[in-house]
């Protein structure tokens, strides 16, 4: 961000965010009420909400088809960029430490999104709730949940003393009630199991004196993930067309892909491999996206799945084989890492939190669909 642009943003920050959060949604709402055909029928429904509902129902609705199109792909990209800067401002305001540990503490939440998405695929949720579990809506909701949880955790951690640490756990417990709203099978048992695990994490954290917001944050993510994966396991064991061996095949294919990616770089310059691509976060970027490529390749090549994203679908159609996904992911990974850690290294060194946040977003864009695709293949849906 240039100095002049940064100064202008700081000067008009409040007005900018009021415009983004209040004015734009209000404009679309009023437009949909007053000029329904133009705002709702021709834009919001046709390109944004309609494809989500169609995806949830598993069939096109009139001339609105499920999945991604150039318009919603562009809109979601803009929303992601804006959200990243908003979260960055919030993190700076709260003075939350953003580092490698922060990213790793969020991994359970990323996997949770993929898990919940596959449970929608298998028909676990009611028709009224299902659209909320469709990508990218599910990740927006989880992102909002993460932000709210982070803010509450930070505020309580800094407001109450250590002897009041039970409150730090209590603030993370109410979202378990969400499962009651979903009316899922065995909900009561799942809630009890979740509360038991939450108590165990509390006892361990109190005894080890690590009962800070980050520990509670990752603990709660693990608890929700464990509940969600229990349903994945249930369907894997009970459905007829399951493919559990994909839990082995896809990771093996990912490791092979990482090896093939690393070999030419290693042979040309070992230092570049270590400096650029095999730092902790960068390695996670490589693994996440090649994991997604592996799951996509297996699904399309061996199970007849189709690619919904615009650019990958076009590339697969042109090449005639999903193997091109590996090339696309490698190009993406190289461009992103070299851009962040080489070409803009000096500029981004002034914003270390933003750098970590950008890498986290890139990891999520690979890991989340990779988890969803893998679990979907495993359950055979």
C-alpha positions as CSV (number, residue, x, y, z in Angstrom):
1,X,0.0,0.0,0.0
2,X,1.5,3.4,-1.1
3,X,2.1,6.0,1.5
4,X,-0.4,8.5,0.0
5,X,-3.1,5.8,-0.3
6,X,-2.4,4.6,3.2
7,X,-2.8,8.1,4.6
8,X,-6.0,8.6,2.7
9,X,-7.4,5.4,4.0
10,X,-6.4,6.2,7.6
11,X,-8.1,9.6,7.2
12,X,-11.4,8.3,5.8
13,X,-11.3,4.8,7.4
14,X,-14.6,5.3,9.3
15,X,-16.5,6.6,6.3
16,X,-15.1,3.9,4.0
17,X,-16.2,1.1,6.3
18,X,-19.7,2.7,6.9
19,X,-20.0,2.8,3.1
20,X,-19.0,-0.9,2.7
21,X,-20.9,-2.4,5.7
22,X,-24.0,-0.1,5.7
23,X,-24.5,1.8,2.4
24,X,-23.8,-1.0,-0.1
25,X,-26.1,-3.6,1.6
26,X,-28.8,-1.0,2.1
27,X,-28.5,0.1,-1.5
28,X,-28.9,-3.5,-2.7
29,X,-31.8,-4.1,-0.3
30,X,-33.7,-1.0,-1.3
31,X,-33.0,-1.8,-5.0
32,X,-34.4,-5.3,-4.5
33,X,-37.6,-3.9,-2.9
34,X,-38.2,-1.1,-5.4
35,X,-36.7,-2.5,-8.6
36,X,-37.0,-6.3,-8.0
37,X,-36.5,-7.3,-11.6
38,X,-33.3,-5.3,-12.0
39,X,-31.6,-5.9,-8.6
40,X,-32.9,-9.2,-7.4
41,X,-34.1,-11.2,-10.5
42,X,-31.4,-10.1,-12.9
43,X,-28.4,-9.8,-10.5
44,X,-28.6,-11.1,-6.9
45,X,-30.8,-14.1,-7.6
46,X,-29.4,-15.0,-11.0
47,X,-25.7,-14.7,-10.2
48,X,-25.3,-14.9,-6.4
49,X,-28.1,-16.5,-4.3
50,X,-29.7,-18.6,-7.0
51,X,-26.6,-20.7,-7.7
52,X,-26.3,-21.4,-4.0
53,X,-29.9,-22.6,-3.6
54,X,-29.5,-24.6,-6.8
55,X,-26.4,-26.2,-5.4
56,X,-28.2,-27.0,-2.2
57,X,-31.1,-28.7,-4.1
58,X,-28.7,-30.5,-6.5
59,X,-30.5,-29.2,-9.6
60,X,-30.9,-26.0,-11.7
61,X,-33.7,-23.7,-10.9
62,X,-35.1,-22.4,-14.2
63,X,-32.2,-20.9,-16.1
64,X,-30.1,-20.6,-12.9
65,X,-27.5,-23.3,-12.5
66,X,-25.6,-24.4,-9.5
67,X,-22.0,-23.5,-8.9
68,X,-19.7,-20.7,-9.8
69,X,-20.0,-18.2,-12.7
70,X,-17.8,-15.3,-13.8
71,X,-20.0,-12.8,-11.9
72,X,-20.1,-14.5,-8.5
73,X,-16.5,-15.5,-8.8
74,X,-15.5,-11.8,-9.2
75,X,-17.9,-10.8,-6.4
76,X,-16.6,-13.4,-4.0
77,X,-13.0,-12.4,-4.8
78,X,-13.8,-8.7,-4.0
79,X,-15.6,-9.7,-0.8
80,X,-12.5,-11.8,0.3
81,X,-10.1,-8.9,-0.3
82,X,-12.3,-6.4,1.5
83,X,-12.8,-8.9,4.4
84,X,-9.1,-9.5,4.7
85,X,-8.4,-5.8,5.1
86,X,-11.3,-5.5,7.6
87,X,-10.0,-8.3,9.7
88,X,-6.5,-6.8,9.5
89,X,-7.8,-3.5,10.9
90,X,-9.7,-5.4,13.6
91,X,-6.6,-7.4,14.6
92,X,-4.5,-4.3,14.8
93,X,-7.2,-2.6,16.9
94,X,-7.3,-5.6,19.3
95,X,-3.5,-5.9,19.2
96,X,-3.8,-9.6,18.6
97,X,-0.6,-11.4,17.9
98,X,-0.7,-12.9,14.4
99,X,2.1,-15.5,13.7
100,X,2.5,-19.1,12.6
101,X,0.8,-20.4,15.8
102,X,-2.2,-18.3,15.1
103,X,-2.5,-19.8,11.6
104,X,-2.1,-23.4,12.9
105,X,-4.8,-22.7,15.6
106,X,-7.2,-21.9,12.8
107,X,-6.7,-25.2,10.9
108,X,-9.4,-27.1,12.8
109,X,-11.9,-24.4,11.7
110,X,-10.8,-24.7,8.1
111,X,-11.3,-28.5,8.2
112,X,-14.6,-27.9,10.0
113,X,-15.9,-25.9,7.0
114,X,-15.0,-28.7,4.6
115,X,-16.6,-31.3,6.9
116,X,-19.8,-29.4,7.3
117,X,-20.0,-28.8,3.6
118,X,-19.8,-32.6,2.9
119,X,-22.5,-33.2,5.5
120,X,-24.7,-30.9,3.4
121,X,-23.8,-33.0,0.4
122,X,-25.0,-36.1,2.1
123,X,-28.4,-34.5,3.0
124,X,-27.9,-34.2,6.8
125,X,-29.4,-30.7,7.0
126,X,-32.9,-29.5,6.3
127,X,-33.7,-27.7,3.1
128,X,-34.1,-24.4,4.9
129,X,-30.6,-24.6,6.4
130,X,-28.8,-26.3,3.5
131,X,-28.0,-23.1,1.5
132,X,-26.1,-21.8,4.5
133,X,-23.8,-24.8,4.3
134,X,-22.9,-24.2,0.6
135,X,-19.5,-22.8,-0.4
136,X,-18.6,-20.0,0.0
137,X,-21.5,-19.1,2.4
138,X,-20.4,-21.7,5.0
139,X,-16.9,-20.2,5.1
140,X,-18.3,-16.7,5.5
141,X,-20.4,-17.8,8.4
142,X,-17.5,-19.7,10.0
143,X,-15.3,-16.7,9.4
144,X,-17.8,-14.5,11.2
145,X,-18.0,-17.1,14.0
146,X,-14.2,-17.1,14.3
147,X,-14.1,-13.3,14.5
148,X,-16.8,-13.1,17.1
149,X,-15.1,-15.8,19.1
150,X,-11.7,-14.1,18.9
151,X,-13.1,-10.7,20.0
152,X,-15.0,-12.2,22.9
153,X,-11.9,-14.3,23.9
154,X,-9.6,-11.3,23.8
155,X,-12.0,-9.0,25.7
156,X,-12.7,-11.6,28.4
157,X,-9.1,-12.6,28.7
158,X,-8.1,-8.9,29.3
159,X,-11.0,-8.0,31.5
160,X,-11.2,-10.9,33.9
161,X,-8.3,-12.1,36.1
162,X,-7.0,-15.7,36.1
163,X,-9.3,-16.8,38.9
164,X,-12.2,-16.0,36.7
165,X,-10.9,-18.1,33.9
166,X,-14.0,-20.3,33.8
167,X,-15.7,-17.4,32.1
168,X,-13.1,-17.7,29.3
169,X,-14.4,-21.2,28.6
170,X,-18.1,-20.3,29.1
171,X,-18.0,-17.7,26.4
172,X,-16.9,-20.4,23.9
173,X,-19.6,-22.9,25.0
174,X,-22.9,-21.4,23.8
175,X,-22.2,-21.9,20.0
176,X,-22.7,-25.6,20.7
177,X,-26.4,-24.8,20.8
178,X,-26.2,-24.2,17.0
179,X,-26.3,-28.0,16.7
180,X,-29.7,-28.0,18.4
181,X,-31.0,-25.6,15.8
182,X,-29.8,-28.0,13.0
183,X,-31.9,-30.8,14.6
184,X,-29.3,-33.4,13.7
185,X,-29.4,-37.1,14.6
186,X,-27.9,-37.7,18.1
187,X,-27.7,-34.0,18.8
188,X,-28.1,-34.4,22.6
189,X,-25.3,-37.0,22.7
190,X,-23.1,-34.7,20.6
191,X,-23.7,-31.7,22.8
192,X,-22.8,-33.7,25.9
193,X,-19.7,-35.1,24.3
194,X,-18.7,-31.5,23.3
195,X,-19.2,-30.2,26.8
196,X,-17.2,-33.1,28.2
197,X,-14.3,-32.3,25.9
198,X,-14.6,-28.6,26.6
199,X,-14.3,-29.4,30.3
200,X,-11.2,-31.6,29.7
201,X,-9.5,-28.8,27.7
202,X,-10.3,-26.4,30.5
203,X,-8.8,-28.7,33.2
204,X,-5.6,-29.3,31.1
205,X,-5.3,-25.6,30.3
206,X,-5.8,-24.5,33.9
207,X,-3.3,-27.1,35.1
208,X,-0.7,-26.2,32.5
209,X,-1.4,-22.5,33.0
210,X,-2.0,-22.0,29.2
211,X,-5.6,-20.9,29.5
212,X,-5.3,-18.0,27.2
213,X,-7.6,-17.0,24.3
214,X,-5.5,-18.8,21.7
215,X,-5.7,-22.1,23.7
216,X,-9.4,-21.8,24.1
217,X,-9.8,-20.8,20.5
218,X,-8.1,-23.9,19.1
219,X,-9.7,-26.1,21.7
220,X,-13.2,-25.1,20.7
221,X,-12.3,-25.5,17.0
222,X,-11.1,-29.1,17.7
223,X,-14.3,-29.9,19.7
224,X,-16.6,-28.7,16.9
225,X,-14.5,-30.5,14.3
226,X,-14.6,-33.8,16.3
227,X,-18.4,-33.6,16.5
228,X,-18.6,-32.9,12.7
229,X,-16.2,-35.6,11.8
230,X,-18.2,-38.1,13.9
231,X,-21.1,-37.6,11.4
232,X,-18.6,-38.1,8.5
233,X,-17.5,-41.3,10.0
234,X,-21.1,-42.4,10.6
235,X,-21.9,-42.0,6.9
236,X,-18.7,-43.6,5.8
237,X,-19.6,-46.7,7.7
238,X,-23.3,-46.8,6.7
239,X,-23.5,-45.6,3.1
240,X,-23.2,-48.2,0.3
241,X,-20.9,-46.4,-2.2
242,X,-18.1,-45.3,0.1
243,X,-14.4,-45.1,-0.8
244,X,-12.4,-45.1,2.5
245,X,-9.2,-45.9,0.7
246,X,-9.2,-42.4,-0.7
247,X,-8.0,-41.3,2.8
248,X,-4.8,-43.0,1.8
249,X,-4.7,-42.4,-1.9
250,X,-5.1,-38.7,-1.9
251,X,-2.4,-38.0,0.8
252,X,0.0,-40.3,-1.1
253,X,-0.7,-38.4,-4.4
254,X,-0.2,-35.1,-2.5
255,X,3.2,-36.2,-1.2
256,X,4.2,-37.4,-4.7
257,X,3.1,-34.0,-6.2
258,X,5.1,-32.1,-3.5
259,X,8.1,-34.2,-4.3
260,X,7.8,-33.6,-8.1
261,X,7.3,-29.9,-7.4
262,X,10.3,-29.7,-5.1
263,X,12.8,-31.8,-7.2
264,X,13.6,-29.3,-10.0
265,X,13.9,-26.4,-7.5
266,X,16.2,-28.5,-5.3
267,X,18.4,-29.4,-8.3
268,X,18.6,-25.8,-9.5
269,X,19.1,-24.1,-6.1
270,X,18.6,-25.8,-2.8
271,X,18.6,-22.5,-0.9
272,X,15.6,-21.2,-2.9
273,X,13.6,-24.2,-1.9
274,X,14.4,-23.8,1.8
275,X,14.1,-20.0,1.9
276,X,11.0,-19.5,-0.2
277,X,8.9,-22.7,-0.3
278,X,9.8,-24.7,2.8
279,X,9.2,-22.2,5.5
280,X,6.3,-23.3,7.8
281,X,3.5,-21.2,6.2
282,X,4.8,-21.5,2.7
283,X,5.1,-25.3,3.0
284,X,1.5,-25.3,4.2
285,X,0.5,-23.3,1.2
286,X,2.2,-25.9,-1.1
287,X,0.6,-28.9,0.7
288,X,-2.9,-27.3,0.9
289,X,-3.1,-26.6,-2.8
290,X,-1.5,-29.8,-4.1
291,X,-3.8,-31.6,-1.7
292,X,-6.8,-29.9,-3.3
293,X,-5.4,-30.7,-6.8
294,X,-5.0,-34.4,-5.8
295,X,-8.6,-34.6,-4.5
296,X,-9.9,-32.9,-7.6
297,X,-7.9,-35.1,-9.9
298,X,-9.1,-38.3,-8.2
299,X,-12.7,-37.1,-8.2
300,X,-12.9,-36.1,-11.8
301,X,-10.7,-38.9,-13.2
302,X,-12.0,-41.9,-11.4
303,X,-15.5,-40.9,-10.1
304,X,-17.0,-38.7,-12.7
305,X,-17.1,-35.5,-10.7
306,X,-17.0,-32.1,-12.5
307,X,-15.1,-28.9,-11.6
308,X,-17.4,-26.0,-10.7
309,X,-14.8,-23.1,-10.6
310,X,-14.6,-21.1,-13.8
311,X,-10.9,-21.1,-14.6
312,X,-10.0,-24.7,-13.5
313,X,-13.1,-26.0,-15.4
314,X,-12.0,-24.1,-18.6
315,X,-8.5,-25.5,-18.3
316,X,-9.7,-29.0,-17.8
317,X,-12.0,-28.7,-20.8
318,X,-9.1,-27.3,-23.0
319,X,-6.6,-30.0,-21.9
320,X,-9.0,-32.8,-21.7
321,X,-7.6,-34.2,-18.5
322,X,-7.8,-33.1,-14.8
323,X,-4.1,-33.6,-14.5
324,X,-3.8,-29.9,-15.5
325,X,-5.0,-29.1,-12.0
326,X,-1.5,-29.8,-10.7
327,X,0.0,-27.4,-13.1
328,X,-2.6,-24.7,-12.2
329,X,-1.9,-25.1,-8.5
330,X,1.9,-25.1,-9.0
331,X,1.7,-21.9,-11.0
332,X,-0.6,-20.3,-8.3
333,X,1.7,-21.4,-5.5
334,X,4.9,-20.1,-7.2
335,X,3.3,-16.8,-8.2
336,X,1.9,-16.2,-4.7
337,X,4.9,-17.1,-2.7
338,X,7.4,-15.4,-4.9
339,X,5.3,-12.2,-5.0
340,X,4.8,-12.1,-1.2
341,X,8.2,-13.2,-0.1
342,X,10.4,-11.9,-2.9
343,X,9.1,-9.0,-5.0
344,X,7.1,-7.3,-2.3
345,X,9.2,-8.5,0.7
346,X,10.4,-5.0,1.7
347,X,6.9,-3.4,1.4
348,X,5.1,-6.2,3.3
349,X,7.8,-6.3,6.0
350,X,6.1,-3.1,7.3
351,X,2.9,-5.1,7.7
352,X,3.9,-8.5,9.2
353,X,0.3,-9.2,10.4
354,X,-1.0,-8.6,6.9
355,X,1.5,-10.9,5.4
356,X,0.5,-13.8,7.7
357,X,-3.2,-13.0,7.1
358,X,-2.7,-13.2,3.4
359,X,-1.0,-16.5,3.6
360,X,-3.7,-17.8,5.9
361,X,-6.3,-16.9,3.3
362,X,-4.3,-18.6,0.5
363,X,-4.0,-21.8,2.7
364,X,-7.8,-21.7,3.3
365,X,-8.5,-21.5,-0.4
366,X,-6.6,-24.7,-0.9
367,X,-7.2,-26.7,2.2
368,X,-11.0,-26.1,2.6
369,X,-12.0,-27.4,-0.9
370,X,-9.4,-30.2,-0.6
371,X,-11.0,-31.4,2.7
372,X,-14.5,-31.2,1.2
373,X,-13.6,-33.1,-1.9
374,X,-11.7,-35.8,0.0
375,X,-14.4,-36.4,2.5
376,X,-17.0,-36.4,-0.2
377,X,-15.1,-39.0,-2.2
378,X,-14.7,-41.1,1.0
379,X,-18.5,-41.0,1.7
380,X,-19.3,-41.6,-1.9
381,X,-21.7,-38.7,-2.4
